[in-house]
Amino acid sequence: MNGITSVLGIKYPIIQGGMGNISNAILTAAVSEAGGLGTIGAGTMAAEEVEHIIMETNKRTKKPFAVNIALSVSPNVVDILKLAVKQGVKVVTLSAGNPAPFIPKLKEAGIKVITVVASVKQAKKAEAAGADVLVAEGFEAAGINSNLETTTLALIPQIIAQVNIPVVAAGGIGDGKGLAAMLALGASGVQMGTRFIATEEAPFHEVYKQKLLQANDHETVIVGRSVGKIRRLLNTSYAGKLLEAEKQGITPDEFAELTTEDIHKKGALEGNEETGFMNGGQVSGLITDIPTVQELVERMVMEAKERLKIAEALL
């Protein structure tokens, strides 16, 4: 077993990204059943809604799964932390904020804590605060992103050199080659969001999935730079409207109103490209099929093993 499989009690070193507000029990359970770690993204949901998803996930799998709480996004952090303990959740992922005040209580309850970081400084602070695992997310990733804009390839080895706990790589990973590359850099595993959207079990709109299948290597755009709120989205008409609004001049509050989770749902769940946005990482250009989650995970593991053998033979 490597670092994260033993710490998290999973078979394969593959974690599902949180997908705040569009998370669901179906995909979360499917990832855990396939041997990875499924994740429920709390987003801005009420604690009662998150609890319902947790209970439904528990009906679908007895294997570990995580709840992701974006600390600066969720208005219900304390309540969701309490219900994670109440429901016996095995893993909690803390992102988008300072995790230090929340880690001790979670660890007292026997919950493993993953924290998402985007720099060496953040990684060292999270380790010192007691995190069990770090997810180091590069600039290639979908959704809300770090203003630091460091790429995964540069970020991972720098963080690994400075911490002593397992590091998971995120951003730009969607197949076995990416998994092999991150393991070669010293990561203990990978976290993926966009790739899991294009799976049979993922209950997102078919338009969203087809956009990923049709994506080329320049199909994503960054919005929010002008207001310090970076997001990576698929290049849809709504994303174009956001970029045009930024060119014309927009305040942070106005940008926030145009990127609410209700608007996110219109894109991801309703498939409306005109009135809603769709998160998408740069890995979108690598997606060529819509397999089951089990097929995707097993294929990635097999391909990673093959690529690592090939790489060794080249030396």
Residue pairs with C-beta under 8 A, 6 or more apart in sequence:
2 13
2 166
2 188
2 189
3 133
3 165
3 166
3 188
3 189
4 10
4 13
4 15
4 133
4 166
4 168
4 188
4 189
5 11
5 12
5 13
5 189
7 112
7 132
7 133
7 166
8 37
8 64
8 90
8 91
8 112
8 133
9 63
9 64
9 90
10 32
10 35
10 36
10 37
10 63
10 64
11 35
11 36
12 34
12 35
12 36
12 189
12 297
12 300
12 301
13 168
13 179
13 183
13 188
13 189
13 190
14 31
14 35
14 36
14 37
14 179
14 189
14 190
14 191
14 192
14 297
14 300
14 301
15 36
15 37
15 39
15 66
15 114
15 135
15 168
15 189
15 190
15 191
15 192
16 27
16 28
16 31
16 36
16 37
16 38
16 39
16 191
16 192
16 193
16 196
17 39
17 41
17 68
17 141
17 142
17 143
17 170
17 191
17 192
17 193
17 194
17 196
18 39
18 40
18 41
18 42
18 43
18 68
18 70
18 93
18 95
18 193
19 27
19 39
19 41
19 193
19 197
19 279
20 41
20 42
20 43
20 44
20 45
20 68
20 70
20 73
20 143
20 261
21 41
21 43
21 44
21 45
21 261
21 264
21 265
22 41
22 43
22 204
22 264
22 265
22 268
22 269
23 39
23 40
23 41
23 42
23 43
23 53
23 68
24 40
24 53
24 203
25 40
25 53
25 56
25 57
25 59
25 60
26 60
26 201
26 202
26 203
27 38
27 196
27 199
27 201
27 202
27 203
27 293
28 38
28 39
28 40
28 53
28 57
28 60
28 61
28 65
29 38
29 57
29 60
29 61
29 65
30 38
30 60
30 199
30 201
30 292
30 293
30 294
31 37
31 38
31 39
31 65
31 196
31 293
31 297
32 38
32 57
32 61
32 63
32 64
32 65
33 60
33 61
33 63
33 293
33 294
34 293
34 294
34 296
34 297
34 298
35 297
35 298
36 297
37 64
37 65
37 66
37 91
38 57
38 61
38 65
38 66
39 65
39 66
39 67
39 68
39 93
40 50
40 53
40 54
40 57
40 65
40 66
40 67
40 68
41 68
41 70
42 50
42 67
42 68
42 69
42 70
42 74
42 76
42 80
43 70
43 73
43 74
43 261
44 73
44 74
44 75
44 261
45 74
45 76
46 76
47 76
47 79
47 80
47 82
47 83
50 67
50 76
50 80
50 83
51 83
51 87
54 67
54 83
54 84
54 87
54 89
55 87
57 65
58 87
64 90
64 91
65 89
65 90
65 91
66 89
66 90
66 91
66 92
66 93
66 114
67 80
67 84
67 89
67 91
67 92
67 93
68 92
68 93
68 94
68 95
69 77
69 80
69 81
69 92
69 93
69 94
69 95
70 95
70 96
70 97
70 144
71 77
71 94
71 95
71 96
71 97
71 98
71 99
71 102
72 96
72 97
73 96
73 144
74 80
77 102
81 92
81 102
81 105
81 106
84 92
84 106
84 111
85 105
85 106
85 109
85 111
89 111
90 111
90 112
91 111
91 112
91 113
91 114
92 106
92 111
92 112
92 113
92 114
93 113
93 114
93 115
93 116
93 135
94 102
94 103
94 113
94 114
94 115
94 116
94 131
95 115
95 116
95 135
96 116
96 144
99 113
99 115
99 126
99 129
99 131
100 125
100 126
100 129
103 113
103 115
103 129
103 130
103 131
104 130
106 113
107 113
107 130
107 132
112 132
112 133
113 130
113 131
113 132
113 133
114 131
114 132
114 133
114 134
114 135
114 168
115 126
115 129
115 131
115 133
115 134
115 135
116 134
116 135
116 137
116 170
117 123
117 126
117 134
117 135
117 136
117 137
117 159
118 136
118 137
118 138
118 146
118 148
118 150
118 155
119 146
119 148
119 150
119 155
119 159
120 158
120 159
120 162
123 134
123 136
123 159
123 162
123 163
123 167
124 162
124 163
126 134
127 134
127 163
127 164
127 165
131 165
132 165
132 166
133 165
133 166
133 167
133 168
133 188
134 159
134 163
134 165
134 166
134 167
134 168
135 167
135 168
135 169
135 170
135 191
136 152
136 155
136 156
136 159
136 167
136 168
136 169
136 170
136 187
137 145
137 146
137 152
137 155
137 170
137 171
137 191
138 150
138 151
138 152
138 153
138 154
138 155
138 156
138 169
138 170
138 171
138 172
139 145
139 146
139 148
139 149
139 150
139 151
139 152
139 171
140 151
140 152
140 171
140 172
140 232
140 281
140 282
140 283
141 152
141 170
141 171
141 172
141 193
141 232
141 281
142 193
142 194
142 220
142 232
142 233
142 279
142 280
142 281
143 193
143 231
143 232
143 279
144 229
144 230
144 231
145 222
145 230
145 231
145 232
146 230
147 228
147 230
149 230
151 171
151 172
152 169
152 170
152 171
152 172
152 173
152 182
153 181
153 185
155 171
156 167
156 169
156 182
156 185
156 186
156 187
157 185
157 186
159 167
160 167
160 185
160 186
160 187
166 188
166 189
167 186
167 187
167 188
168 187
168 188
168 189
168 190
168 191
169 182
169 185
169 187
169 189
169 190
169 191
170 190
170 191
170 192
170 193
171 281
171 282
172 178
172 281
172 282
172 283
173 179
173 182
173 190
173 191
173 192
173 195
173 283
174 192
174 194
174 195
174 281
174 283
174 286
174 287
175 195
175 286
175 299
175 300
175 303
176 299
176 300
176 301
176 302
176 303
176 304
176 305
176 306
176 307
177 303
177 304
177 307
178 190
178 283
178 286
179 189
179 190
179 300
179 301
179 303
179 304
180 303
180 304
180 305
180 307
180 308
180 311
181 307
182 189
182 190
183 189
183 304
183 308
184 308
184 311
192 283
193 279
193 281
194 212
194 279
194 280
194 281
194 283
194 284
194 287
195 283
195 286
195 287
195 296
196 202
196 293
196 296
197 204
197 208
197 209
197 212
197 268
198 209
198 212
198 213
198 287
198 289
198 290
199 290
199 291
199 292
199 293
199 296
200 290
200 291
200 292
200 293
201 292
201 293
202 209
202 293
204 268
204 269
205 268
205 269
205 270
205 271
206 271
207 271
207 272
207 273
208 267
208 268
208 271
208 278
209 290
211 219
211 234
211 236
211 273
211 278
211 280
211 284
212 234
212 280
212 284
212 287
213 287
213 288
213 289
213 290
215 234
215 280
215 284
215 285
215 287
216 285
217 282
217 285
218 235
218 285
219 234
219 235
219 280
219 284
219 285
220 232
220 233
220 234
220 235
220 280
220 281
220 282
220 284
221 232
221 233
221 234
221 235
221 239
221 243
222 230
222 231
222 232
223 230
223 231
223 233
223 239
223 242
223 243
223 246
223 259
224 230
224 231
224 242
224 246
224 255
224 259
225 246
226 246
226 250
226 255
227 246
227 250
227 251
227 252
227 255
228 252
229 252
229 255
229 256
229 259
231 259
231 277
231 279
232 279
232 280
232 281
232 282
233 239
233 242
233 277
233 278
233 279
233 280
234 277
234 278
234 279
234 280
234 284
236 267
236 273
236 277
236 278
237 273
237 274
238 263
238 267
238 273
238 274
238 275
238 276
238 277
239 277
241 258
242 255
242 258
242 259
242 277
245 254
245 255
245 258
246 255
250 258
259 277
263 275
263 276
263 277
264 276
264 277
264 279
265 276
266 272
266 275
266 276
267 273
267 275
267 276
267 277
267 278
268 276
268 278
268 279
270 276
291 299
